[in-house]
């Protein structure tokens, strides 16, 4: 029973040997473990969620074009639609994770059905492009919503096929007398998003704002359900009825830390890769201009793109260091709660917006009239990406005994350093934003200085924190024979005095 529960929590990372060996023994090479299929699906879903930003990032603002109200409205609409669709894709990813908590083995039919599901998912960025470019035209919304419905129907087919061949299921479900209950429960999880998307598709031809409301509910509906359960239990005092069997409880638990880390790493890697694609596309001299204007001198031709390369390296360093902070955070996280998962998704949504920040700041070479606005958009994007990371750690502290390693808990050895590391980007990006408002003529220099000093700030940060802790320790009373386990997490009073 415990082994089956572990498999549920880790998204089928551990397969019960009995179920796997029996299936392989009876069916030969026709079935295999689902790990590689899950890795492929996670990679593809993280790519699709991230490339949603491309239609927004490629919104061209000419150097002589003012950042007027119409341009601001266009960009704001595209960003809002991007955030909504990014979050919808993460909901689809979460449903896929839940699906393969139930299914542990796959055969050729399941692999092909999953490929069909991935094919429709890869079409989402195109439908998003139509919806972002023509937000008040029904067909773009209808196409995006229809893709979501088809994805749900294919996943439902996967469920029905798997329960028709029980040897593919989790071992606990195989031996259960309540397989019908399990089937209805996982179908409810998978189909609630596509059902709302179906209504969004229908109302797109009658009342477009209501379609956007239904698409928004795809994101918030699962959390509203858990908020309702929390309200009933904590405020009204109504005890929640436990499901028929314990495995169903794990289908409602937060996603495993490992799957969250894998999806997050995929988003960070793809965002970093998108930057060089823009460099390859926009910073290669035209052949005719290369011959006539630069007389075959490639170095001279590339020198005009110098500020663009500076913006690229600055943006890459920003993404890399934000990943470093995320990695450091989850290194100390032992379990991700539901709130931490939501905050992580919001952070990733703004991480996905960094290619837009690069596109705007790379226009410095053009002497754009919108230089200050471009820098401020970049600062706001970095601020929200980093403040949600800080919020993940804050949320973890509320349940620190079950979510954090003792070293990172309040009063632990790494607590002060984690606070400083996670607070660095929000503070510096906010300070840069306000400095550009005050010293608008130096906005470009301020932004580049910010990008340059932050890597060194991370190196200096640990030294300063260690010196501060040594000073506090020297001022404190000496303690004798304190075990290492107790010393890992000390109370604030013990740390400071």
Buried (B, 14 or more C-beta within 10 A) or exposed (E): EEBBBBBBBBBBBBBBEEBBEBBBEEBEEEBBBBBEBBEBBBBBBBBBBBBBBBBBBBBEBEEEEEBEEEBEEBBEBBBBBBBBBBBBBBBBBBBBBBBBBBBBBBBEBBBEBBBBBBEBBBBBBBBBBBBBBEBEEBEBBBBBBBBBBBBBBBBBBBBEBBBEBBBBBBBBBBEBEBBEBBBEBBBEBBBBBBBBBBBBBBBBEEEBEBBBBBBBBBBEBBEEEEEEEEEEEEEEEEEEEEBBBBBBEBBBBBBBBBBBBBBBBBBBBBBBBBBEEBBEEEBEBEEEEBEEEBEEEEEEBBEEBEBBBBBBEBBBBBBEBBBBBBEBBBEBBBBBBBBBBBBBBBBBBBBBBBBBBBBBBBBBBBEBBBBBBBBBBBBBBBBBBBBBBBBBBBBBBEEBEEBBBBBBBBBBBBBBBBBBBBBBBBBBBBEBBEBBEEEEEEBBEBBBEBBBEBEEBBEEBEEEBEEEBEEEEEEEEEEEEEEEEEBBBBEEEBBEE
